[in-house]
Amino acid sequence: MNTKICPSRIQSSMEPWTRLDFRILDHKLGNASPGLNVNNRPYASLRGTLHVLWKGKRCTLEMDDEVRAVRGEGSCGLLGIQDIIQESESISTFQNRRRNHPDLQGVFQDRWEMLAAMADDRSAEGIRTAISCHSLLNRDRLRHIFNEDSALTEEQQRTMEAFEQLHGLPIEKKDASCPVRKAAFLFLDPSTHLDERYLQLLLDWLEHKVALIPFIQVENESDGDPQVFYVPEANLISERAVIFIKLLNIEKQGPTRTALNHFNRVGGQHPVGFFEDLISDQIVSDLPNERVESPGKVSEVVDIGGSAEEVGVMSPVSGHARTPLSASGQQTESWASSRIALQSIPKVVDNLVAQGPSQIVTTSPAPTTKSGPDVEVTLPDPPAPLDCCNEDK
């Protein structure tokens, strides 16, 4: 059965969103213990089968991971990523493979090892400084990431100039109001949240050899239980990516955005994965809009109405719309609140379960697709997007 969530301005279909098997193991471990950046033990498990698009192919990723709590502050995303890297580097087979991989040499190797070495930095000051300097040096190339200018106080302006002089990065007069320059300065503050724009700066600093696969957690409106979805449109995967890291992005307060997202750490037997290890089954252009599972597994699928050529894809990482590119490579204006659709997903999936397993996409040893009547939910026009760049609580 295909369940289509159809906002009033969306017409056709995108990649399906898939609910994963998320189970709480110990509620007491849901918050990081005092003195720890990341808990040593998991509070939840995350399982399922999903597909990622890499180099024009659909690759199957089997999830059997644990979720650990990260400190609930503005640096939670960075701390979770660095902890995953540090653990992966403690595994000799991974470290040897990474060091000898032909595509992971040079500058990338130095920066990756820097991330591992700074994993215990509670404020993530070292990585923030490195990314800020990288952004200033490459401000012309990175202008497309920051479309809005940030207002600075006179004191902030003086502090920004002092930082640039300290690191030998004088700014020309023509770049005095450059939005990348101001964004790089604001990122130095430990309370500045790691939204999608700053994630893009991090991946650029890592030469796009690393990809991020975030999962999104929302509350079921009927009973308040947490549910986790894999949202393909939120993936940050470059053609140059060799390895990938997973993150859990926890939505707070629904579409009102009265609180920021929080990131927790996701990792399994192999904390950092290699794309080349994944099994690819189809070329993207030949993909039907379906889910294919391993025998005996049940998958719940939600097809979101909308065309990537016409509509901006919501990034659950940041709360900002990832707008489509025109033929010239310029971003086009689009609808910016798929978050409302996201909040409706738990309710729709519950309806699917209530109708029985015959209405849910299942699998058999040979890949098959079970279809049924569509269920359409028309959503109201979205409100204006809200700012998400405040301190994480």
Stockholm file with secondary structure:
# STOCKHOLM 1.0

chainA/1-393         MNTKICPSRIQSSMEPWTRLDFRILDHKLGNASPGLNVNNRPYASLRGTLHVLWKGKRCTLEMDDEVRAVRGEGSCGLLGIQDIIQESESISTFQNRRRNHPDLQGVFQDRWEMLAAMADDRSAEGIRTAISCHSLLNRDRLRHIFNEDSALTEEQQRTMEAFEQLHGLPIEKKDASCPVRKAAFLFLDPSTHLDERYLQLLLDWLEHKVALIPFIQVENESDGDPQVFYVPEANLISERAVIFIKLLNIEKQGPTRTALNHFNRVGGQHPVGFFEDLISDQIVSDLPNERVESPGKVSEVVDIGGSAEEVGVMSPVSGHARTPLSASGQQTESWASSRIALQSIPKVVDNLVAQGPSQIVTTSPAPTTKSGPDVEVTLPDPPAPLDCCNEDK
#=GR chainA/1-393 SS CCEEEEETTCCSBCCCEEEEEEEESCGGGSSCCTTCSBCSSCSEEEEEEEEEEETTEEEEEEEEEEEECBCSSTTHHHHHHHHHHHHHHTSHHHHHHHHHCTTSCTHHHHHHHHHHHTTTCTTCHHHHHHHHHHHHHTTTTTGGGCCSCCCCCHHHHHHHHHHHHHTTCCCCGGGTTCHHHHHHHHTTSTTSCCCHHHHHHHHHHTTTCEEEEEEEEEECTTTCCEEEEECGGGCBCCTTCCEEEEEEEECCSGGGCSSCCEEEEEECSSSSEEGGGSEEEEEGGGCCSCCCCCTTCBCEEEEEBCCTTTSCEECTTTSSEECCBCTTSCBCCCCCCTHHHHHHHHHHHHHHHHTCGGGSCBCCSSCCCCCCCCEEEEECCCCCCCCCCSCCC
#=GC SS_cons         CCEEEEETTCCSBCCCEEEEEEEESCGGGSSCCTTCSBCSSCSEEEEEEEEEEETTEEEEEEEEEEEECBCSSTTHHHHHHHHHHHHHHTSHHHHHHHHHCTTSCTHHHHHHHHHHHTTTCTTCHHHHHHHHHHHHHTTTTTGGGCCSCCCCCHHHHHHHHHHHHHTTCCCCGGGTTCHHHHHHHHTTSTTSCCCHHHHHHHHHHTTTCEEEEEEEEEECTTTCCEEEEECGGGCBCCTTCCEEEEEEEECCSGGGCSSCCEEEEEECSSSSEEGGGSEEEEEGGGCCSCCCCCTTCBCEEEEEBCCTTTSCEECTTTSSEECCBCTTSCBCCCCCCTHHHHHHHHHHHHHHHHTCGGGSCBCCSSCCCCCCCCEEEEECCCCCCCCCCSCCC
//
